[in-house]
Amino acid sequence: MSTPASRRVRVWDLPTRLFHWVLAGLVTASWLSGQFGGQPWLPWHFRFGYAILALLLFRLLWGFAGDRYARFSSFVPSWRAALAHVRSPRPTAGHNPLGSFSVFALLLVAGVQVMTGLLTSDGDFTEGPWAIFASDATVRLVSSIHRINRWVLLALVAVHLGAIVWNAATRHDGLVRGMISGDKEGLDVEPAVDNRTIRLRALVLLALSAALVAYSVNL
């Protein structure tokens, strides 16, 4: 009979894990293509941005329609809980109280980046699909926000990676391994549902998100 100390519990369903790793790859690709600029990089920069927007929209829906540990209600940010976790860290299923702040901050800043990208213009030949609907002054303002916010996003990513390294070095709770396998050890909690039904639901929501983004950027 397994004990809580040795029990492996599924906490991250496959859709949540794929979202995490695909988003990380797309943000990296978007950053690099934006840094290079020009042809053929800028068209790809926009495509990566559209894909990120579809993923973020999916995650917004999944925060309400996903299983227990993927739902926003399971990791509502709380300064009191975060401070208590710093003073006395405990294994948690899903995001811990500190991680919840990181997740919401990354989603918000990434959302600002892609939404402002829809209204940007380089002043030459390349502009976002929504730039034609806004005034020149608005496009200039949003373009400036887009340029500045990329550094905010980069800083948050750096903090996120630093926290992962620190966590791995000091607590050895298998955070990265858990986001790959979906399982965590040493927890006596209800496992997440990660079956064909939950994955089909995620696929439908992802298709809906991608369709909405495709429609919105081709108005």
Buried (B, 14 or more C-beta within 10 A) or exposed (E): EEEEEEBBBBBBBBBBBBBBEEBBEBBEBBBEBBEEEEEEEBEBBBBBBBBBBBBBBBBBBBBEBBBBBBBBEBBEBEEEBBEEBEEEBEBBBBBBBBBBBBBBBBBBBBBBBBBBBBBBBEEEEBBBBBBEEBEEEEBBBBBEBBEEBBEBBEEBBEEBEEBBEEBBEEEEBBBEEBBEBBBBBBBEBEBBBBEEEBBEBBEEBBEBBBEBBEEBBEE
